[in-house]
């Protein structure tokens, strides 16, 4: 059986009913590329140097699994797109060109996933599930803002 693409794995995770099932799916499909995508989305230490949203790029029209590249290869280029000793040295125009080239070489589902993770908008998964599946992967988790409690004041008569 062929290896599942990362968007397929994350779709399975989002459709799983229990957290235990989600953790098991992540663990059974572990790969450095999957961990990198999860870390990009959930770890506050990973700071994007790219503008938010999708850049203009041409989507690959190859069937799923037959694209020139995939996240399994492209994840090694993530170091150029985020703050760090390597990413800080790349000029912004060059960095965005590398990102567009990476997006155009992958299946559109993988490109969309990378853009979504970069913008920290993955759905169907939480940092606690990721930490349970891969302890220590997320150093500083992105916390959702707490819901504000509304208090109603009684009108004085």
N, C-alpha and C positions, 0 to 999 in steps of 0.2 A: 504494500500500500504506500502511496506517495505521501510525503510529508505535507501536512495541512499548512496553508498560508496563514499568516498571523491574523488577518481579518476573519478567517474562518474559525480560528481558535477563539477569538474574542467574541464572535457571534454566539458560539456554543456556550461560552461563559455567561453571557448576558441572558441566554435562554434557560440556563440551569435554575432550578427551583431553590436549592439550599446553598448556603455558603460553603458547606462541606463539599458539595458537588463542584462548585466553582473552583475551589482550591485544588481539588483532584484533577480537574481539566487542565488548569494551569501547570500543575506539576508534571502531568503526563505529556505535555507538549513543550516542555522547557527547552529553551534555545537562547543564546546570548542576544539575538535580535529581539525576541519577545521581552526579555528582561530590560533591554535598552528602551524599548517603546514604553513600557510600563513606568520606568524610572523617569523618562522625559515628561510623562503626564503627571506623575504624582509627587516627585521630589522637588522641593523648593530650591535645593542647591543647584539644580539644572536650570539655567537661565538662557532662554532663547535670544539669539542675536539677530533673528529674522523678524520682519514685520508680521503682525498678526494677520491671519487669514490666508487664503490660497493665492499664490502668485499666478500670473497668466502662463499657462503651460498647455501643451497638447497632450491629451490623454492617449495612452497606448491602446491600440485596438486589437491586440493579440488576446486570444482566449485566456481565461484564468489558468495560471501555471505555465504559460508559454511565452511570457514576456522576456525581454532581453535580460532583465535583472529582477531582483526581488528584495524584500527587506532583509532576507538572510544574507545578502551580499552588501546591500547599501547601508546597513546599520553601522558598518565600519567607518562611514563618512560622517556620522553624526557629530564627531568631535569638531568639525568645521563650523557647525551651525549653532553651537552653544558656547557660553562663556567658559574660558579655560585657557591654558597656555597655548594651545594650538588655534582655537577659534578666535582668540583676540588678535592673532597675527594676520588673519585673512582680511583683506579689504572687503567692504560691504558689497560692492558690485560683484566681485569674484565669488563671495559666499552665496549670494542670491543666484548666480549662474550655476554654481555647483548644485544648489538645492533644486532648481528647475530641471537640470539634467537628470538628477536622481529621480524626480517625480515622473519625468517622461519615459524613463527606462523601466518603470514598474507597472504592474496591472493597476488600473484606476482605483480598485478597492484598497490596495496597499498605499497608494499615493494619498488618498483621502484619509486613511488611518494615520499616516505620518503627520499630515497637516493638523488633524484633530488632536493628536497627542501633543504636538508642538504648542498648540493653543490651550492645552490642558482641559479638553472638553470631551474626553472619553466617557461613554455612558455604560451602565450595566456592571460597573466594577468600582470597588472602593479601595482606598489605601490600606485598610485593615485586612481585606481579603488578600491583597498583594503581599502584605507583610506576613500573613499566615502561610501563604504558598512559598514565598521566598524571603525568609527572615533576614533582616539587615539590608535589603535591597533599597528601600526608601529611607533615606536618612532624615529629612525634614519633610513630613507629609503636608500636602496642601489640605488645609482645613476649610470646610465649608462654614460660612458665617452662620452663627447661631440665630435661630429665629427670635425676633424681638417679641418680648411679651408686652402685650398691650394692656394697659390698666385703664379702667374706666372710672372716672371720678363721679361721685354722686353729686347731683345738683343740690345746692343748698337752697332751702326755702325761706 
